[in-house]
């Protein structure tokens, strides 16, 4: 269900019935924590987390690491945040 670089790669898949009774594969929440703070970025107009992840982490798909460090389950929760905590680049 996920590739080798995904943070979900080692998590088990469960089958859960949907409203019609059909079995749908689902994953538990991804592990959080373990991010070390590199510093803070003062957000400018219209900067997105994937852009910041590319600049600081060299991986646009690492936006979830920024969200995790800032205590946001959904990245959109940081839309109005001006100072964004940035994790250290580790991969």
N, CA, C and O atoms as a printed pandas DataFrame, in Angstrom:
     atom_number atom_name residue_name chain_id  residue_number  x_coord  y_coord  z_coord
0              1         N          UNK        A               1    0.818   -1.197    0.000
1              2        CA          UNK        A               1    0.000    0.000    0.000
2              3         C          UNK        A               1    0.864    1.265    0.000
3              4         O          UNK        A               1    0.389    2.339   -0.368
4              5         N          UNK        A               2    2.130    1.142    0.410
5              6        CA          UNK        A               2    3.014    2.306    0.404
6              7         C          UNK        A               2    4.398    1.880   -0.084
7              8         O          UNK        A               2    4.749    0.701   -0.027
8              9         N          UNK        A               3    5.171    2.841   -0.558
9             10        CA          UNK        A               3    6.500    2.504   -1.081
10            11         C          UNK        A               3    7.546    2.480    0.034
11            12         O          UNK        A               3    7.242    2.779    1.189
12            13         N          UNK        A               4    8.768    2.125   -0.323
13            14        CA          UNK        A               4    9.832    1.940    0.670
14            15         C          UNK        A               4   10.246    3.213    1.397
15            16         O          UNK        A               4   10.849    3.135    2.467
16            17         N          UNK        A               5    9.940    4.381    0.845
17            18        CA          UNK        A               5   10.324    5.632    1.498
18            19         C          UNK        A               5    9.209    6.201    2.373
19            20         O          UNK        A               5    9.409    7.211    3.048
20            21         N          UNK        A               6    8.059    5.574    2.367
21            22        CA          UNK        A               6    6.907    6.076    3.116
22            23         C          UNK        A               6    7.066    5.854    4.614
23            24         O          UNK        A               6    7.634    4.849    5.040
24            25         N          UNK        A               7    6.567    6.786    5.407
25            26        CA          UNK        A               7    6.592    6.596    6.861
26            27         C          UNK        A               7    5.563    5.556    7.292
27            28         O          UNK        A               7    5.535    5.158    8.457
28            29         N          UNK        A               8    4.722    5.116    6.369
29            30        CA          UNK        A               8    3.721    4.084    6.638
30            31         C          UNK        A               8    4.205    2.684    6.261
31            32         O          UNK        A               8    3.478    1.712    6.466
32            33         N          UNK        A               9    5.414    2.561    5.716
33            34        CA          UNK        A               9    5.855    1.292    5.119
34            35         C          UNK        A               9    5.859    0.113    6.089
35            36         O          UNK        A               9    5.613   -1.015    5.662
36            37         N          UNK        A              10    6.126    0.328    7.360
37            38        CA          UNK        A              10    6.192   -0.781    8.315
38            39         C          UNK        A              10    4.916   -0.955    9.134
39            40         O          UNK        A              10    4.866   -1.783   10.044
40            41         N          UNK        A              11    3.896   -0.181    8.814
41            42        CA          UNK        A              11    2.647   -0.269    9.577
42            43         C          UNK        A              11    1.721   -1.320    8.967
43            44         O          UNK        A              11    1.666   -1.462    7.745
44            45         N          UNK        A              12    1.000   -2.051    9.805
45            46        CA          UNK        A              12    0.086   -3.075    9.291
46            47         C          UNK        A              12   -1.152   -2.443    8.660
47            48         O          UNK        A              12   -1.581   -1.357    9.050
48            49         N          UNK        A              13   -1.707   -3.135    7.690
49            50        CA          UNK        A              13   -2.956   -2.716    7.056
50            51         C          UNK        A              13   -4.098   -3.500    7.697
51            52         O          UNK        A              13   -3.980   -4.704    7.928
52            53         N          UNK        A              14   -5.195   -2.816    7.980
53            54        CA          UNK        A              14   -6.375   -3.456    8.547
54            55         C          UNK        A              14   -7.522   -3.339    7.560
55            56         O          UNK        A              14   -7.593   -2.378    6.793
56            57         N          UNK        A              15   -8.417   -4.310    7.578
57            58        CA          UNK        A              15   -9.629   -4.232    6.765
58            59         C          UNK        A              15  -10.775   -3.811    7.674
59            60         O          UNK        A              15  -11.045   -4.443    8.696
60            61         N          UNK        A              16  -11.438   -2.739    7.283
61            62        CA          UNK        A              16  -12.539   -2.187    8.065
62            63         C          UNK        A              16  -13.752   -2.076    7.145
63            64         O          UNK        A              16  -13.623   -1.590    6.021
64            65         N          UNK        A              17  -14.922   -2.514    7.598
65            66        CA          UNK        A              17  -16.103   -2.407    6.738
66            67         C          UNK        A              17  -16.579   -0.955    6.612
67            68         O          UNK        A              17  -16.621   -0.221    7.599
68            69         N          UNK        A              18  -16.934   -0.555    5.400
69            70        CA          UNK        A              18  -17.513    0.777    5.207
70            71         C          UNK        A              18  -19.026    0.693    5.404
71            72         O          UNK        A              18  -19.537   -0.348    5.817
72            73         N          UNK        A              19  -19.736    1.762    5.117
73            74        CA          UNK        A              19  -21.186    1.826    5.357
74            75         C          UNK        A              19  -21.956    0.748    4.594
75            76         O          UNK        A              19  -23.019    0.312    5.038
76            77         N          UNK        A              20  -21.424    0.316    3.447
77            78        CA          UNK        A              20  -22.123   -0.705    2.659
78            79         C          UNK        A              20  -21.676   -2.122    3.017
79            80         O          UNK        A              20  -22.167   -3.092    2.441
80            81         N          UNK        A              21  -20.742   -2.245    3.971
81            82        CA          UNK        A              21  -20.260   -3.551    4.380
82            83         C          UNK        A              21  -19.041   -4.038    3.610
83            84         O          UNK        A              21  -18.521   -5.120    3.885
84            85         N          UNK        A              22  -18.591   -3.257    2.665
85            86        CA          UNK        A              22  -17.413   -3.610    1.860
86            87         C          UNK        A              22  -16.148   -3.430    2.700
87            88         O          UNK        A              22  -16.026   -2.441    3.423
88            89         N          UNK        A              23  -15.210   -4.371    2.615
89            90        CA          UNK        A              23  -13.955   -4.289    3.371
90            91         C          UNK        A              23  -13.015   -3.288    2.701
91            92         O          UNK        A              23  -12.695   -3.414    1.519
92            93         N          UNK        A              24  -12.583   -2.303    3.466
93            94        CA          UNK        A              24  -11.708   -1.245    2.956
94            95         C          UNK        A              24  -10.389   -1.293    3.730
95            96         O          UNK        A              24  -10.401   -1.286    4.961
96            97         N          UNK        A              25   -9.242   -1.343    3.021
97            98        CA          UNK        A              25   -7.966   -1.346    3.740
98            99         C          UNK        A              25   -7.667    0.029    4.339
99           100         O          UNK        A              25   -7.827    1.052    3.674
100          101         N          UNK        A              26   -7.236    0.042    5.593
101          102        CA          UNK        A              26   -6.881    1.292    6.271
102          103         C          UNK        A              26   -5.559    1.106    7.015
103          104         O          UNK        A              26   -5.155   -0.016    7.323
104          105         N          UNK        A              27   -4.904    2.211    7.291
105          106        CA          UNK        A              27   -3.654    2.215    8.047
106          107         C          UNK        A              27   -3.854    2.959    9.359
107          108         O          UNK        A              27   -4.663    3.884    9.426
108          109         N          UNK        A              28   -3.133    2.571   10.396
109          110        CA          UNK        A              28   -3.176    3.362   11.628
110          111         C          UNK        A              28   -2.439    4.679   11.402
111          112         O          UNK        A              28   -1.743    4.828   10.397
112          113         N          UNK        A              29   -2.577    5.629   12.310
113          114        CA          UNK        A              29   -1.833    6.891   12.162
114          115         C          UNK        A              29   -0.329    6.626   12.103
115          116         O          UNK        A              29    0.183    5.711   12.748
116          117         N          UNK        A              30    0.351    7.432   11.332
117          118        CA          UNK        A              30    1.807    7.307   11.215
118          119         C          UNK        A              30    2.466    7.675   12.534
119          120         O          UNK        A              30    1.931    8.482   13.294
120          121         N          UNK        A              31    3.628    7.086   12.811
121          122        CA          UNK        A              31    4.338    7.452   14.041
122          123         C          UNK        A              31    4.726    8.920   14.033
123          124         O          UNK        A              31    5.085    9.472   12.993
124          125         N          UNK        A              32    4.651    9.544   15.191
125          126        CA          UNK        A              32    5.006   10.963   15.317
126          127         C          UNK        A              32    6.119   11.103   16.335
127          128         O          UNK        A              32    6.390   10.206   17.133
128          129         N          UNK        A              33    6.745   12.247   16.277
129          130        CA          UNK        A              33    7.793   12.518   17.251
130          131         C          UNK        A              33    9.165   12.184   16.695
131          132         O          UNK        A              33    9.302   11.701   15.571
132          133         N          UNK        A              34   10.148   12.447   17.486
133          134        CA          UNK        A              34   11.510   12.150   17.082
134          135         C          UNK        A              34   12.148   13.217   16.215
135          136         O          UNK        A              34   13.313   13.083   15.839
136          137         N          UNK        A              35   11.418   14.272   15.888
137          138        CA          UNK        A              35   11.980   15.348   15.071
138          139         C          UNK        A              35   12.785   16.293   15.950
139          140         O          UNK        A              35   12.346   16.677   17.034
140          141         N          UNK        A              36   13.952   16.657   15.479
141          142        CA          UNK        A              36   14.798   17.619   16.203
142          143         C          UNK        A              36   14.676   18.974   15.528
143          144         O          UNK        A              36   14.697   19.075   14.301
144          145         N          UNK        A              37   14.550   19.999   16.332
145          146        CA          UNK        A              37   14.365   21.358   15.832
146          147         C          UNK        A              37   15.657   21.911   15.235
147          148         O          UNK        A              37   16.704   21.912   15.883
148          149         N          UNK        A              38   15.569   22.375   14.002
149          150        CA          UNK        A              38   16.700   23.063   13.369
150          151         C          UNK        A              38   16.606   24.558   13.637
151          152         O          UNK        A              38   17.608   25.210   13.933
152          153         N          UNK        A              39   15.388   25.098   13.532
153          154        CA          UNK        A              39   15.165   26.523   13.724
154          155         C          UNK        A              39   13.755   26.887   13.303
155          156         O          UNK        A              39   12.884   26.024   13.189
156          157         N          UNK        A              40   13.541   28.166   13.074
157          158        CA          UNK        A              40   12.212   28.658   12.703
158          159         C          UNK        A              40   12.279   29.402   11.383
159          160         O          UNK        A              40   13.274   30.052   11.062
160          161         N          UNK        A              41   11.200   29.292   10.630
161          162        CA          UNK        A              41   11.073   30.020    9.370
162          163         C          UNK        A              41    9.918   31.000    9.516
163          164         O          UNK        A              41    8.814   30.618    9.903
164          165         N          UNK        A              42   10.177   32.248    9.207
165          166        CA          UNK        A              42    9.106   33.247    9.211
166          167         C          UNK        A              42    8.440   33.194    7.847
167          168         O          UNK        A              42    9.034   33.560    6.833
168          169         N          UNK        A              43    7.211   32.737    7.840
169          170        CA          UNK        A              43    6.480   32.483    6.602
170          171         C          UNK        A              43    6.142   33.771    5.870
171          172         O          UNK        A              43    5.722   34.761    6.469
172          173         N          UNK        A              44    6.336   33.731    4.568
173          174        CA          UNK        A              44    5.929   34.836    3.694
174          175         C          UNK        A              44    4.613   34.469    3.030
175          176         O          UNK        A              44    4.171   33.322    3.099
176          177         N          UNK        A              45    4.001   35.433    2.398
177          178        CA          UNK        A              45    2.715   35.220    1.731
178          179         C          UNK        A              45    2.723   33.998    0.824
179          180         O          UNK        A              45    3.607   33.839   -0.017
180          181         N          UNK        A              46    1.746   33.156    1.003
181          182        CA          UNK        A              46    1.469   32.022    0.127
182          183         C          UNK        A              46    2.522   30.908    0.123
183          184         O          UNK        A              46    2.483   30.045   -0.754
184          185         N          UNK        A              47    3.447   30.899    1.062
185          186        CA          UNK        A              47    4.399   29.791    1.135
186          187         C          UNK        A              47    3.676   28.552    1.671
187          188         O          UNK        A              47    2.962   28.612    2.672
188          189         N          UNK        A              48    3.876   27.449    0.990
189          190        CA          UNK        A              48    3.252   26.186    1.383
190          191         C          UNK        A              48    4.270   25.301    2.096
191          192         O          UNK        A              48    5.479   25.472    1.939
192          193         N          UNK        A              49    3.761   24.351    2.884
193          194        CA          UNK        A              49    4.660   23.461    3.616
194          195         C          UNK        A              49    5.504   22.601    2.686
195          196         O          UNK        A              49    6.656   22.309    3.005
196          197         N          UNK        A              50    4.961   22.189    1.545
197          198        CA          UNK        A              50    5.769   21.383    0.631
198          199         C          UNK        A              50    6.936   22.192    0.074
199          200         O          UNK        A              50    8.009   21.643   -0.179
200          201         N          UNK        A              51    6.730   23.495   -0.117
201          202        CA          UNK        A              51    7.825   24.356   -0.578
202          203         C          UNK        A              51    8.897   24.484    0.505
203          204         O          UNK        A              51   10.091   24.403    0.215
204          205         N          UNK        A              52    8.468   24.682    1.745
205          206        CA          UNK        A              52    9.424   24.777    2.847
206          207         C          UNK        A              52   10.168   23.454    3.034
207          208         O          UNK        A              52   11.367   23.449    3.313
208          209         N          UNK        A              53    9.460   22.336    2.882
209          210        CA          UNK        A              53   10.103   21.030    3.008
210          211         C          UNK        A              53   11.168   20.850    1.933
211          212         O          UNK        A              53   12.231   20.291    2.204
212          213         N          UNK        A              54   10.897   21.310    0.736
213          214        CA          UNK        A              54   11.897   21.188   -0.328
214          215         C          UNK        A              54   13.125   22.042   -0.014
215          216         O          UNK        A              54   14.259   21.596   -0.190
216          217         N          UNK        A              55   12.897   23.256    0.445
217          218        CA          UNK        A              55   14.014   24.167    0.741
218          219         C          UNK        A              55   14.871   23.632    1.891
219          220         O          UNK        A              55   16.096   23.583    1.781
220          221         N          UNK        A              56   14.235   23.235    2.985
221          222        CA          UNK        A              56   14.982   22.862    4.185
222          223         C          UNK        A              56   15.344   21.379    4.273
223          224         O          UNK        A              56   16.390   21.025    4.818
224          225         N          UNK        A              57   14.488   20.520    3.742
225          226        CA          UNK        A              57   14.697   19.079    3.884
226          227         C          UNK        A              57   15.130   18.419    2.578
227          228         O          UNK        A              57   15.477   17.238    2.556
228          229         N          UNK        A              58   15.107   19.186    1.495
229          230        CA          UNK        A              58   15.426   18.674    0.152
230          231         C          UNK        A              58   14.471   17.569   -0.272
231          232         O          UNK        A              58   14.839   16.678   -1.037
232          233         N          UNK        A              59   13.231   17.634    0.235
233          234        CA          UNK        A              59   12.216   16.632   -0.070
234          235         C          UNK        A              59   10.839   17.256    0.137
235          236         O          UNK        A              59   10.384   17.405    1.271
236          237         N          UNK        A              60   10.184   17.615   -0.951
237          238        CA          UNK        A              60    8.868   18.262   -0.843
238          239         C          UNK        A              60    7.846   17.371   -0.147
239          240         O          UNK        A              60    6.918   17.871    0.490
240          241         N          UNK        A              61    8.010   16.053   -0.264
241          242        CA          UNK        A              61    7.052   15.155    0.385
242          243         C          UNK        A              61    7.281   15.064    1.895
243          244         O          UNK        A              61    6.528   14.383    2.591
244          245         N          UNK        A              62    8.304   15.738    2.405
245          246        CA          UNK        A              62    8.569   15.760    3.840
246          247         C          UNK        A              62    7.767   16.809    4.596
247          248         O          UNK        A              62    8.051   17.086    5.761
248          249         N          UNK        A              63    6.769   17.393    3.942
249          250        CA          UNK        A              63    5.945   18.426    4.595
250          251         C          UNK        A              63    5.316   17.914    5.879
251          252         O          UNK        A              63    5.103   18.685    6.815
252          253         N          UNK        A              64    5.012   16.607    5.937
253          254        CA          UNK        A              64    4.391   16.039    7.143
254          255         C          UNK        A              64    5.322   16.141    8.346
255          256         O          UNK        A              64    4.851   16.231    9.479
256          257         N          UNK        A              65    6.641   16.128    8.121
257          258        CA          UNK        A              65    7.595   16.261    9.232
258          259         C          UNK        A              65    7.499   17.654    9.844
259          260         O          UNK        A              65    7.592   17.814   11.062
260          261         N          UNK        A              66    7.312   18.658    8.993
261          262        CA          UNK        A              66    7.139   20.029    9.491
262          263         C          UNK        A              66    5.828   20.124   10.267
263          264         O          UNK        A              66    5.777   20.713   11.347
264          265         N          UNK        A              67    4.770   19.539    9.706
265          266        CA          UNK        A              67    3.472   19.554   10.390
266          267         C          UNK        A              67    3.582   18.860   11.752
267          268         O          UNK        A              67    3.081   19.372   12.753
268          269         N          UNK        A              68    4.233   17.703   11.790
269          270        CA          UNK        A              68    4.385   16.964   13.050
270          271         C          UNK        A              68    5.113   17.793   14.102
271          272         O          UNK        A              68    4.678   17.867   15.251
272          273         N          UNK        A              69    6.216   18.414   13.709
273          274        CA          UNK        A              69    7.009   19.202   14.657
274          275         C          UNK        A              69    6.217   20.389   15.206
275          276         O          UNK        A              69    6.453   20.836   16.329
276          277         N          UNK        A              70    5.284   20.889   14.413
277          278        CA          UNK        A              70    4.462   22.020   14.834
278          279         C          UNK        A              70    3.158   21.582   15.497
279          280         O          UNK        A              70    2.287   22.407   15.769
280          281         N          UNK        A              71    3.027   20.279   15.755
281          282        CA          UNK        A              71    1.857   19.769   16.466
282          283         C          UNK        A              71    0.582   19.742   15.655
283          284         O          UNK        A              71   -0.512   19.719   16.219
284          285         N          UNK        A              72    0.705   19.746   14.337
285          286        CA          UNK        A              72   -0.476   19.750   13.472
286          287         C          UNK        A              72   -0.680   18.367   12.862
287          288         O          UNK        A              72    0.232   17.821   12.240
288          289         N          UNK        A              73   -1.856   17.808   13.034
289          290        CA          UNK        A              73   -2.170   16.528   12.399
290          291         C          UNK        A              73   -2.405   16.751   10.911
291          292         O          UNK        A              73   -1.932   15.976   10.079
292          293         N          UNK        A              74   -3.127   17.800   10.581
293          294        CA          UNK        A              74   -3.360   18.163    9.179
294          295         C          UNK        A              74   -2.502   19.373    8.834
295          296         O          UNK        A              74   -2.531   20.369    9.557
296          297         N          UNK        A              75   -1.741   19.309    7.748
297          298        CA          UNK        A              75   -0.887   20.439    7.362
298          299         C          UNK        A              75   -1.647   21.755    7.208
299          300         O          UNK        A              75   -1.101   22.823    7.488
300          301         N          UNK        A              76   -2.896   21.685    6.767
301          302        CA          UNK        A              76   -3.688   22.909    6.584
302          303         C          UNK        A              76   -3.909   23.657    7.893
303          304         O          UNK        A              76   -4.226   24.846    7.878
304          305         N          UNK        A              77   -3.747   22.978    9.017
305          306        CA          UNK        A              77   -3.919   23.639   10.312
306          307         C          UNK        A              77   -2.872   24.724   10.530
307          308         O          UNK        A              77   -3.042   25.579   11.399
308          309         N          UNK        A              78   -1.789   24.700    9.751
309          310        CA          UNK        A              78   -0.719   25.692    9.893
310          311         C          UNK        A              78   -0.840   26.840    8.900
311          312         O          UNK        A              78    0.061   27.674    8.811
312          313         N          UNK        A              79   -1.930   26.894    8.159
313          314        CA          UNK        A              79   -2.096   27.925    7.121
314          315         C          UNK        A              79   -1.913   29.345    7.639
315          316         O          UNK        A              79   -1.379   30.193    6.924
316          317         N          UNK        A              80   -2.340   29.619    8.852
317          318        CA          UNK        A              80   -2.267   30.975    9.393
318          319         C          UNK        A              80   -1.073   31.181   10.330
319          320         O          UNK        A              80   -0.916   32.257   10.908
320          321         N          UNK        A              81   -0.233   30.154   10.480
321          322        CA          UNK        A              81    0.924   30.244   11.372
322          323         C          UNK        A              81    2.039   31.021   10.694
323          324         O          UNK        A              81    2.404   30.727    9.556
324          325         N          UNK        A              82    2.581   32.011   11.392
325          326        CA          UNK        A              82    3.615   32.864   10.797
326          327         C          UNK        A              82    5.008   32.282   11.021
327          328         O          UNK        A              82    5.814   32.244   10.091
328          329         N          UNK        A              83    5.304   31.829   12.238
329          330        CA          UNK        A              83    6.607   31.211   12.498
330          331         C          UNK        A              83    6.447   29.701   12.526
331          332         O          UNK        A              83    5.726   29.146   13.355
332          333         N          UNK        A              84    7.138   29.053   11.600
333          334        CA          UNK        A              84    7.036   27.608   11.444
334          335         C          UNK        A              84    8.324   26.957   11.960
335          336         O          UNK        A              84    9.422   27.305   11.527
336          337         N          UNK        A              85    8.175   26.014   12.883
337          338        CA          UNK        A              85    9.330   25.245   13.355
338          339         C          UNK        A              85    9.775   24.306   12.239
339          340         O          UNK        A              85    8.956   23.639   11.606
340          341         N          UNK        A              86   11.090   24.265   12.007
341          342        CA          UNK        A              86   11.661   23.450   10.936
342          343         C          UNK        A              86   12.524   22.347   11.557
343          344         O          UNK        A              86   13.386   22.631   12.388
344          345         N          UNK        A              87   12.292   21.083   11.155
345          346        CA          UNK        A              87   13.122   20.005   11.689
346          347         C          UNK        A              87   14.482   19.944   11.000
347          348         O          UNK        A              87   14.672   20.473    9.905
348          349         N          UNK        A              88   15.415   19.286   11.670
349          350        CA          UNK        A              88   16.719   19.046   11.058
350          351         C          UNK        A              88   16.550   18.098    9.876
351          352         O          UNK        A              88   15.692   17.215    9.883
352          353         N          UNK        A              89   17.377   18.298    8.878
353          354        CA          UNK        A              89   17.377   17.381    7.740
354          355         C          UNK        A              89   18.101   16.117    8.181
355          356         O          UNK        A              89   19.219   16.194    8.690
356          357         N          UNK        A              90   17.483   14.957    7.993
357          358        CA          UNK        A              90   18.103   13.730    8.484
358          359         C          UNK        A              90   18.209   12.629    7.462
359          360         O          UNK        A              90   18.938   11.665    7.694
360          361         N          UNK        A              91   17.521   12.720    6.347
361          362        CA          UNK        A              91   17.524   11.586    5.418
362          363         C          UNK        A              91   18.395   11.819    4.241
363          364         O          UNK        A              91   18.500   10.955    3.370
